[in-house]
């Protein structure tokens, strides 16, 4: 199912035993547009601390309740390693987080969001988790919990990652909030700016981009495929598409009044 991420912002993340906060942002890889983490604002629960949650523990967004089920417990999230999500996330921090929860690292062979392996194990298609209503806690947990890693153990496990990655953030992990507003250009001229991103929540990938065509085509927002985007210049706050302006002009309009998820292809 296709969702505009702006719709998901503010959705409650519902753990097995209570709320852990609301959707704030997501981090995706700019090489293949795969979503790696949901950024959760814990609000008063953890005094405004923001935490990272991998897609493999997320259920299907519920448009009526405005919430997403999460295969974690409140205690697990509360005791998880602290990561400054307003700064680039580096591989050492990722290793600490994945070790603590027992998540398979996506940067190693076999690490994935979901897919065939999860389906073969009887998990929800594309999500790598059991169907809604039967979500078990993740492997990690607070200190002393059976099967769970402690923050200290996670620190030790992540030390090796620091030796090869260094202190800088992973240059391929990008924020949805960061990308919004970027100027977008075609080979034959500017076409507007990036308005929002459309997500496939079955596979947790960014499938399409909503473009505000600005003064070029006043009053229009069109939907283009991520395959059209050929360059992203993060330092310049600009992106480029590989197709001429005429292709963008012929792209389908985005319905700005649609609040429910787009069914199926939504915009092709």
N, C-alpha and C positions, 0 to 999 in steps of 0.2 A: 504494500500500500504506500502511496506517495503522500507525504506531509510537507507543508511549508514549515520550516523550522521556526519561523516567527510565531506560528500557532502553538508550537510545543513549549515555547518559553513560558515559564511560570507554572507548568504542570507539576503537580505534586509527585514525588518519588515515594512510593509506598512499599516499605520493607515488610518483612514477615510479621513484625511486631510494632509497627508504627511508621510515622513519616520521618524521612531523613532530610527533607528539604525540597527545593524546587529547581526545575531545569533553568540553568543560567546561560550555558554556552555548550558548544561541542568542539572537539579537536579532531581534525581529519588530516590525512596524508595528501599533500598536494601533488603527489606522483600518480595516484590512482583514485583519489577522492573517497577512500575508505574511511569511515568514521572509526576512530580508535577509542575516544573517551567522551562521555557526557560529563559536563562540568555542573556540579550540583551546589547551589547556594544553600547551606544548612540553616541559615537564619538564626533564630534564637536557640535552636537545638545545640549548635556548637559555636555560638556567638559570632555568626557571620562567616565562619570558616568555609572555604569551598573545597570540595573533594571530587576526585575523578572516579567514574564508574565505567567499566567496559560494557559494550553492547551485549556481550554474551550472557549477562545476568539481567537483561531487561526484557520485560514482557511487551505485549502490544499496547501502544498508547490507547487509552480509553477516552474518547472524545466527550462522552456524556459526563463522566466523573472528573475529567481533566486531570488524570493521573496515569502514572506508569508503574506497574508492579515490578519490584526488584527482588531478586533472589539473594538477599542479604538480611542481616539483623541490624537493629539499631546499635547494639554493642560492638559489632564488627566495624561499623563505620566510625563510631566514636573513638575506637582504639587504633584506627588505621594510621599509617605514616603521614605526617603533615607535608603537603606540597604547596608551594606558592603558585597558584594557577594563573596569576596575573603576570608571571614571567615565563619565558620559554622552559618547557619541561625537558630535562635531559634524560639520557638512557639510564643513568644510575638511579634516578628517582623512579623511573618506570620499573626497573628491576626490583626495587624495594617494595613497590606497590603490588606487583604481580606475585612476588614471593610471599608477602603477608597474606594475600587472599587465596593463594594457590591457583591463580589464573595462568593459563598457558601463554608465554610471551609470543606476541604476534610476529616479532622480528626474528624468530627462529623457525626452522623447518617444522611444520606441523602446527604452528600457532595460527589460529584463524578466528574469525568472527562467529562462524556457525557452519551451515551448509550440509554437505552429504554425510560427513562423519556424525554430526549431531542427529540427523534424520535416521541414520542407521542404528543409533543408540536409542531411538524412540523419543527424541527431543523435538521440540517445536520446530517446524520447518524454517530454516534460515536464521534462527536465533540461537541455536545451541543450548536451549533451556527447556525444561519440561513444560507442558501446556499450562496455561493460567490456572491457578487454584491448586497446583501441586508443586510449587517451587520450593526446593530444599535450600537451606542456607549454603553459602559458598564454603569452600574448604577452609578459608582463613578465619580468624577470630581473635578476640581479645586474649591477652596473656592468660595462660592456664586452661583455655578452652580446648577440649579434645579435638585433634586434627587441625588446630589453628596455629598459624605462625605468630610469633610476637614481633613487636616492632624492632626489638634488639636483634632477633634472628634475621629479620628482613634486612637490617643494616649490614649485617655480616655477609649476607648473600649478595647484596648489591655492590659490595666493595670491588669485586672483580670487574664489574661493568664500568666503574669509574676509571679503571686503568686504561681502557681502550676508547672511551668516549670523551673524556675530558669534562670540564665544568660547563661548557656551553650547551644551550638547548638543542634538541633535535631540529635541524633546519627544515625538516619535511612535515612537522606537525603544525597545523595552522588553525586559527580560531575563526569560527563563523562570524563573530562580531567584528573581527579584524578585517575580514574580506568585504563586508557590507559597505557600500559607498565608493568602492574602487572605480575609477574611470575605466571604461571598456572601449577598446578601439578595434576597428576592422582594418584590413590592409589599405582600404581607400578612404579612411577617415574615422573620427570618433562616432560612437553609436549611443553613448549614454553612460550609465553607471550600474553597478551590481546592486540590486534591491534586496534580494533574499535568495535562499537556497531551498530546493525541493529534495527531500530525503526519501529513499526507499527503506522503510523500517523493517522489511523482511530480511534484507541483506545488510542494512545499515551502511549504505553508501549514499553519497551526494549524486543524484541522478541528473538534475537539471538546475538551471540558474534563471531567476527572474530578473530581467533587465528593464530598468527605467530608461526609456529612450530620450527623456529630457526635451531639450529644445529642437532636437533633430526631428522627432515625431511626437509633438506635444500631446500629453494626455494618455500615452500608451505605455503599457508594460507588456513585454513579450517573454515567452519561455523558450530558452535554447538548451541544447544538450551540452553536458560538460565536455563531450568530445570535441566540440567546436572551440573550446578555450585552449589556445596553443602556448600562451605565455602568461606568467604572473610575475610582475616585478614588485616584490614586497617592499623594497626600499622606496619605490616611487609611487606606491599606492595605485598601481595601474595593472590592467590585464588586457590581453589581446585575443581576438578570435581569428581563425584561419580562413573564414568565409567572407565574401564581400558584403557590403551593407545591404544589398538587395536581398540576400538570403535572410538576414535578420529582419528586414522589413516584412518579409513574407511569413515570418514565424508566427505561431498562434498567440493570441492575446491571453494574458493571465487575468483571471477573474478575481479582482481585489476584494470582492465581497464574499468570496467563498471561505467559510470558516472550518468546514469539515475537510477531512483528507480527500485528495483526489484519487479516485479509483483507478487502478491499473496504470496505464501509461501516462496519463495526465499531462498533455502538452506536446506529444509527438504529432 
